[in-house]
Amino acid sequence: MITPQEQLDIIIKKIKSFLNSKSQTTIRTLGKTFRGFESFDQKCRIDKDEFLIGLKQNGVVLTKFQTDFLLNYLDRNRDGSIDVAEFLYLIRGSPNENRLEVIVQAFRKFDKENLGFIVADDFKGIFNAKNHPKVTRGELTEDQAYIEFLQYFKEGNKSGHISLNEWKEYYAAVSADIESDENFIALIKETWRLK
């Protein structure tokens, strides 16, 4: 007999497998899809229907049983909405302490007054995409990588401000794609010209 946790693990593994099998689809693009939906709110929640549409748009196909199980798990308060941040955390996990430290260090470089948010205009001339994975594979130029980075935060964000939580969410997804702590930390330091 499979326990509920084992069933959840099977579903999460299946979702990761679908995402990894598509070169253009990552955890970040899945998050971007969810943030672009009309029902996405300030609490990072979307309705169940758009959640399922987002999965399908990103090539994730689940059985009816798996879909029902996942929706029941994610909508524990039965209000008909899904916490996107919780779902993405299930898929990617959380960066370890060393990774989180450099993620926050990069954010603080731009939030010198401790306002709790940064503005994308502050990145101009600092962002270094030379070793961005898509740049090294020849899929994007450095300029295209910068534009893609900015676009990620513009989806569903009318203020132009990037909060620390949004920053952490973005880099948690990047972290999930890089096995080595050393490589991840080097990438962040190089991208943001940290010492």
N, C-alpha and C positions, 0 to 999 in steps of 0.2 A: 504494500500500500504506500503510495506516494504522499508525503506530508505536504501541507500547503506551502511551506517554505521551499521544498524541493520543486514543486510545480512552478512557483514563481521564478526560481532559478532557471528552470528549463525554458520558460517564456523569455526571460531576459537574455539568455544565451542565444535563443533563436533570433531575437530582434538585433542583437549585436552582429550575428552572422549575416543577416540581410544587409545591415548597414556596411559591414566590412567587404561584402561582395560587390558593392557598387563603388567605383572609383570616385564619382562625383558626390556621393552621399556620405556624410559623416554625422556624428552626434551634433556638431555645431549647425549643420544645415537642417537637421531635424528640429533643433531648438529655434532656429530662424523661421522655419515654416510655422511652428506653433505661435510665435510672437506676431506673425503677420495676420493671424485670424482675427475676425471681428470681435469674437467673444473674449479675446485675451484682455485681462484686466490688470490693474496695478498690483494685485496679489499673485500674479503669475498663474492665473487659473484660466482654463478654457472649458467650453462645454464638451460633453462626451462625443457628440457627433463630429465636431471639428477635430477632436483628438484622433478619432479613427480615420478621418479624411487625411490628416497629416501623416499618419503612419503609412497609409496606402500611397500617398504622393511620394513618399520616400522609399517605396519598394518593399515595405514590411507587410507580409501576408501571414495572418494567424488563423487558426481554426476558430470556429464559433465558440467552442469550449474555452480556448485560450483567451479569446477576446473578452468573453463574459467574466472569466476569472480575473483578468487584468483590470477591467473596469471596476469590478467589485472591490478589488484590493485598493485601487487608487482613489475610489470614491467612498471612503469609509463613513463619512458623515451623511451620505446619500442625498447630497444637494444637486447632483447632476453635473458637477464640474470636476475637472482634474487639475491637480497641482502640477504644473509643468516642471517646476524646479525639482520636486520630489521624484517625478518620473525620470528626468535626466540624471539625477543623482543615482537612481537605481541602476541605470545603464553604465554610467562612467565611473561611479565611485567618487571619492573625494581625494584631491591631491594630498600627499603626505606633508608633514610639517615643514620639511626642507623646501619643497616646491611651493607651498603656500606662502612661506616667508618671502621668496623672491617675487611672487605674484603681487603681494602687498607692497613690497619695496618699489616695484615698477609703478604701481598706482600712486604711491606717496610722492614719487618724483614729480608728479603733475598736480597733486593736491597739497601744495605747500602750506596752505592756510587751514588745512583740516576741515574743509567744508563738507566732505563726504561724497563729493562728486568731482568729476573732471570734465573738461570740454575738449572735443576732438580737435579743434583748431590748435590746441597746445602741442599736438604731436608733430605738426609739420616741421620737416627738417631734422627730426630726431629718429623717427621710425626707420629701422634698418632691416630690410627683408632679404638681404643677400643669402642667408641660410634658411629661409622659409622653405619647408618641405616641397611645396608646389613650385617654388622658384628653382630649387636645385634639380627637380625632375623635369624642368623645362615647360611646365604647364602654364605658368604665369611669369610675367616680368615683375620686377620689383615694384614698379608703379601700380600694376594690376593687383598685386598682393596688398598694397596699402589701401587701394580703393575697396577691395573685398573686405578688409578689416573694418574700415569705416562703415560700409554698408551693413555689416552685421549689427552694429549698434543703432543704426538709423531705423531699422525695421521696428515698428511699434513704439518708437521713442520720439515724441514730438518736441521735447524740451531741448534736445541736443546735449543734455548732460548724461554722463555715464557714471552710475553709482558703483561703489565698491563691490556690491553683490553682483551686479551685471559683469563687472570686470573679472571677478572670481569665477563666475559661471562660464564665461568665455574661455578662460585659461584652464579651468578644470576639464573642459572638453578637449583642449589642445593636449593637456597632460595625459589624458586617456589614450592618445595616439602615440605617445613616446614612452618606450619602456624604461630607458635609463634616466635616473635622476640627474646624472651629470650632463647628459645631452639636453634635457629639458631646461635645467638651470642655465646652461650656456646659451641656449636659444633665447631665453627671456633677457638675459644680461646683454647679449649682443643686439637684440631687436631694439631695446630701449636704452642702450649705451650706459648700462649700470656699471659701477666699479666693483 
